[in-house]
Amino acid sequence: MGRQRVLTHTSPLAWIGRVILVLVCLALVWYGLMVLLLALGVIGGGSADLVSGLYTGFDAVTGISTSDITGTIRLIAGIAGLLAFLIFGYLALKEIPRPSLARHRLELGEDDRGTVAVQPRAVERAAEGAALEHPSVASASSRYSDDDLHVDVSVRQARDVPDTLRDVQRRVTEALGRHDLPAHPVSVTLTGYDPEQPQREIA
């Protein structure tokens, strides 16, 4: 029995975040190298400032006084910080891989005229339709894989739940055979309870 493969989907925006990360890492390495060379006396301050702008940037930052921070500058800095937080936070979320099970179409047969195949969603719809035929089932969803067919159901009545699940399993198995689909192990899981609301007559 083959193992189910897992696919990871990466957003195209993740590449933008990676480019920014690479640029930041290169800047850290570059300025770290400048500081190291200055500490070892390999280069002088003028040479370091010429190739990296180290002292120019330092003087610009240390030359800022309290009177230079006006209300307009605070507003601009706050808006820029918020935009940077939203943009970089969104790019960070896009870096998170989103795994999903790899599914393949189910080939039923092959002859001189071609191959008869069924998409996984068609198998799932058949299973869900069979499960919903049970009067106690309020909703159903299924997931087909190469190994089994998993069906989640929500019931209207809390009584006789084991019998309901067994009957749903039997109905789904029979539906597979009725549609000439290969037999798969069917597992049924109770995921919710949706009781029927009593109707009241308004006089």
Secondary structure, 3 states (H helix, E strand, C coil): CCCCCEEEECCCHHHHHHHHHHHHHHHHHHHHHHHHHHHHCCCCHHHHHHHHCHHHHHHHHHCCCHHHCCHHHHHHHHHHHHHHHHHHHHHHHHCCCEEEECCCCEEEEEECCEEEEECHHHHHHHHHHHHHCCCCEEEEEEEECCCCEEEEEEECCCCCHHHHHHHHHHHHHHHHHHCCCCCCCEEEEEEEECCCCCCCCCC
